[in-house]
Amino acid sequence: MVHTDWFWIKKDPEAPTLVDASGLNRSNYPYFTDADSFAKVDDSVAYYEYRGRFVQCDFLFEPTFLIHDDLQPLFRYLEPELQFKGVQLYSRQDSKNQATPLYWLPYLPFTDAISDRTQAIRGKPIKIFLKPDAITYQRVLHCRMPAADIWLLSLEAAECLLRRQPVGIILDTVELDR
């Protein structure tokens, strides 16, 4: 059993909305990426629309969790068991002057680490507590609640991520259930 601080990667509520991800349909990119849905996905292309000025967020949360290309090597280093499939985004608007960001769909089996003490409303967590005995030597955990796809980082992993000054997220503290 390893005791460290853990952090939940959440969308910053003040982050600009980059993507109308209509090109990523939910049947191919479900909110919860399990082994079966990941196996069905191929590297792909999707389209986005932006509102106002273009800001490229490092993570997308809808319709599924995606990691920007700049951060994919970090996540591969932090958790060698992670698998990835690429999603190249193209603008529906004037494509000559718009960015074509590459994102990665990560897959990591779900870990049953969420404690019963976790506070939630309608299956969405408000305050997460982790089962200490469910955490081993991992630096990245992928958990699930009825209405939440949860990606967690150990203190070491969170520090590595924050050094890269990610755009569009906040890290919320997670507590161990004692």
BADREN-22538 format. One record per residue (C-alpha): residue number from 1; x, y, z. Coordinates in nm, 3 decimals, decimal comma, always signed. Example, Ala and Ser with C-alpha at 12.3 -4.5 7.8 and 13.67 -1.06 7.14 Angstrom:
BEGIN
{pt 1; {+1,230; -0,450; +0,780}}
{pt 2; {+1,367; -0,106; +0,714}}
***
This chain:
BEGIN
{pt 1; {+0,000; +0,000; +0,000}}
{pt 2; {+0,137; +0,341; -0,101}}
{pt 3; {+0,031; +0,663; +0,069}}
{pt 4; {+0,062; +0,981; -0,133}}
{pt 5; {-0,156; +1,276; -0,216}}
{pt 6; {-0,389; +1,232; -0,513}}
{pt 7; {-0,552; +1,483; -0,746}}
{pt 8; {-0,855; +1,467; -0,975}}
{pt 9; {-0,819; +1,619; -1,324}}
{pt 10; {-1,130; +1,831; -1,384}}
{pt 11; {-1,233; +2,075; -1,653}}
{pt 12; {-1,175; +2,433; -1,546}}
{pt 13; {-1,524; +2,587; -1,545}}
{pt 14; {-1,373; +2,912; -1,675}}
{pt 15; {-1,191; +2,743; -1,963}}
{pt 16; {-1,316; +2,844; -2,306}}
{pt 17; {-1,512; +2,586; -2,498}}
{pt 18; {-1,296; +2,484; -2,789}}
{pt 19; {-1,483; +2,199; -2,940}}
{pt 20; {-1,825; +2,125; -3,069}}
{pt 21; {-1,723; +1,763; -3,093}}
{pt 22; {-1,999; +1,656; -3,328}}
{pt 23; {-1,737; +1,473; -3,531}}
{pt 24; {-1,680; +1,241; -3,235}}
{pt 25; {-2,004; +1,053; -3,205}}
{pt 26; {-2,082; +0,887; -2,876}}
{pt 27; {-2,121; +0,542; -3,028}}
{pt 28; {-1,754; +0,546; -3,136}}
{pt 29; {-1,630; +0,761; -2,847}}
{pt 30; {-1,840; +0,680; -2,541}}
{pt 31; {-1,803; +0,885; -2,225}}
{pt 32; {-1,664; +0,578; -2,045}}
{pt 33; {-1,380; +0,416; -2,239}}
{pt 34; {-1,357; +0,052; -2,141}}
{pt 35; {-1,158; -0,226; -2,311}}
{pt 36; {-1,434; -0,310; -2,560}}
{pt 37; {-1,501; +0,046; -2,672}}
{pt 38; {-1,127; +0,120; -2,696}}
{pt 39; {-1,073; -0,188; -2,914}}
{pt 40; {-1,341; -0,065; -3,158}}
{pt 41; {-1,180; +0,279; -3,205}}
{pt 42; {-0,924; +0,343; -3,477}}
{pt 43; {-0,704; +0,649; -3,510}}
{pt 44; {-0,946; +0,898; -3,656}}
{pt 45; {-1,036; +1,246; -3,775}}
{pt 46; {-1,307; +1,469; -3,628}}
{pt 47; {-1,422; +1,827; -3,674}}
{pt 48; {-1,459; +2,112; -3,429}}
{pt 49; {-1,609; +2,456; -3,415}}
{pt 50; {-1,489; +2,729; -3,186}}
{pt 51; {-1,662; +3,023; -3,028}}
{pt 52; {-1,477; +3,353; -3,000}}
{pt 53; {-1,102; +3,336; -3,002}}
{pt 54; {-0,931; +3,002; -3,041}}
{pt 55; {-0,779; +2,859; -2,724}}
{pt 56; {-0,636; +2,512; -2,737}}
{pt 57; {-0,706; +2,324; -2,413}}
{pt 58; {-0,471; +2,045; -2,311}}
{pt 59; {-0,759; +1,812; -2,221}}
{pt 60; {-1,104; +1,763; -2,366}}
{pt 61; {-1,377; +1,610; -2,152}}
{pt 62; {-1,666; +1,571; -2,400}}
{pt 63; {-1,772; +1,345; -2,548}}
{pt 64; {-1,485; +1,153; -2,386}}
{pt 65; {-1,154; +1,227; -2,212}}
{pt 66; {-0,879; +1,327; -2,459}}
{pt 67; {-0,519; +1,435; -2,396}}
{pt 68; {-0,341; +1,685; -2,621}}
{pt 69; {-0,044; +1,560; -2,821}}
{pt 70; {+0,202; +1,772; -2,620}}
{pt 71; {+0,111; +1,585; -2,299}}
{pt 72; {+0,078; +1,233; -2,439}}
{pt 73; {+0,450; +1,148; -2,387}}
{pt 74; {+0,424; +1,260; -2,023}}
{pt 75; {+0,127; +1,032; -1,960}}
{pt 76; {+0,300; +0,745; -2,139}}
{pt 77; {+0,599; +0,796; -1,907}}
{pt 78; {+0,389; +0,829; -1,592}}
{pt 79; {+0,182; +0,519; -1,663}}
{pt 80; {+0,345; +0,277; -1,910}}
{pt 81; {+0,028; +0,062; -1,913}}
{pt 82; {-0,169; +0,343; -2,084}}
{pt 83; {-0,266; +0,279; -2,444}}
{pt 84; {-0,356; +0,557; -2,688}}
{pt 85; {-0,539; +0,614; -3,015}}
{pt 86; {-0,507; +0,941; -3,204}}
{pt 87; {-0,783; +1,186; -3,292}}
{pt 88; {-0,686; +1,461; -3,538}}
{pt 89; {-0,920; +1,760; -3,517}}
{pt 90; {-0,994; +1,987; -3,813}}
{pt 91; {-1,193; +2,309; -3,809}}
{pt 92; {-1,529; +2,323; -3,984}}
{pt 93; {-1,459; +2,692; -4,044}}
{pt 94; {-1,185; +2,847; -4,261}}
{pt 95; {-0,942; +2,557; -4,239}}
{pt 96; {-0,645; +2,746; -4,389}}
{pt 97; {-0,605; +2,962; -4,082}}
{pt 98; {-0,724; +2,725; -3,809}}
{pt 99; {-0,525; +2,489; -3,593}}
{pt 100; {-0,546; +2,114; -3,646}}
{pt 101; {-0,472; +1,982; -3,299}}
{pt 102; {-0,394; +1,619; -3,234}}
{pt 103; {-0,547; +1,459; -2,925}}
{pt 104; {-0,511; +1,111; -2,785}}
{pt 105; {-0,781; +0,886; -2,644}}
{pt 106; {-0,621; +0,713; -2,345}}
{pt 107; {-0,717; +0,370; -2,220}}
{pt 108; {-0,635; +0,240; -1,875}}
{pt 109; {-0,851; -0,025; -1,705}}
{pt 110; {-1,078; +0,111; -1,436}}
{pt 111; {-0,947; +0,083; -1,081}}
{pt 112; {-1,195; +0,018; -0,801}}
{pt 113; {-1,042; +0,282; -0,575}}
{pt 114; {-1,339; +0,509; -0,501}}
{pt 115; {-1,447; +0,476; -0,137}}
{pt 116; {-1,807; +0,458; -0,022}}
{pt 117; {-1,739; +0,781; +0,170}}
{pt 118; {-1,720; +0,971; -0,160}}
{pt 119; {-1,980; +1,245; -0,168}}
{pt 120; {-2,187; +1,251; -0,487}}
{pt 121; {-2,504; +1,391; -0,635}}
{pt 122; {-2,679; +1,180; -0,899}}
{pt 123; {-2,368; +0,971; -0,951}}
{pt 124; {-2,136; +1,272; -0,998}}
{pt 125; {-1,870; +1,313; -0,731}}
{pt 126; {-1,839; +1,631; -0,531}}
{pt 127; {-1,567; +1,514; -0,292}}
{pt 128; {-1,369; +1,197; -0,368}}
{pt 129; {-1,226; +0,963; -0,108}}
{pt 130; {-0,998; +0,676; -0,215}}
{pt 131; {-0,961; +0,329; -0,068}}
{pt 132; {-0,598; +0,322; +0,052}}
{pt 133; {-0,567; -0,053; -0,002}}
{pt 134; {-0,673; -0,019; -0,369}}
{pt 135; {-0,379; +0,206; -0,456}}
{pt 136; {-0,047; +0,046; -0,542}}
{pt 137; {+0,255; +0,196; -0,713}}
{pt 138; {+0,058; +0,367; -0,988}}
{pt 139; {+0,088; +0,735; -1,072}}
{pt 140; {-0,228; +0,753; -1,282}}
{pt 141; {-0,563; +0,596; -1,192}}
{pt 142; {-0,875; +0,568; -1,403}}
{pt 143; {-1,192; +0,530; -1,196}}
{pt 144; {-1,561; +0,534; -1,265}}
{pt 145; {-1,877; +0,636; -1,089}}
{pt 146; {-2,228; +0,606; -1,235}}
{pt 147; {-2,212; +0,952; -1,398}}
{pt 148; {-1,840; +1,034; -1,388}}
{pt 149; {-1,527; +0,927; -1,574}}
{pt 150; {-1,250; +1,006; -1,326}}
{pt 151; {-0,879; +1,046; -1,397}}
{pt 152; {-0,655; +1,077; -1,092}}
{pt 153; {-0,289; +1,171; -1,058}}
{pt 154; {-0,050; +1,098; -0,775}}
{pt 155; {+0,139; +1,391; -0,626}}
{pt 156; {+0,443; +1,308; -0,841}}
{pt 157; {+0,233; +1,293; -1,157}}
{pt 158; {+0,045; +1,614; -1,071}}
{pt 159; {+0,374; +1,798; -1,018}}
{pt 160; {+0,502; +1,675; -1,356}}
{pt 161; {+0,182; +1,794; -1,523}}
{pt 162; {+0,177; +2,133; -1,353}}
{pt 163; {+0,535; +2,204; -1,465}}
{pt 164; {+0,396; +2,201; -1,820}}
{pt 165; {+0,136; +2,468; -1,732}}
{pt 166; {-0,170; +2,290; -1,873}}
{pt 167; {-0,457; +2,497; -2,011}}
{pt 168; {-0,820; +2,424; -1,930}}
{pt 169; {-0,800; +2,211; -1,616}}
{pt 170; {-0,795; +2,231; -1,242}}
{pt 171; {-0,660; +1,966; -1,005}}
{pt 172; {-0,892; +1,894; -0,716}}
{pt 173; {-0,755; +1,730; -0,400}}
{pt 174; {-0,865; +1,375; -0,330}}
{pt 175; {-0,849; +1,229; +0,018}}
{pt 176; {-0,764; +0,882; +0,138}}
{pt 177; {-1,037; +0,711; +0,335}}
{pt 178; {-0,878; +0,646; +0,672}}
***
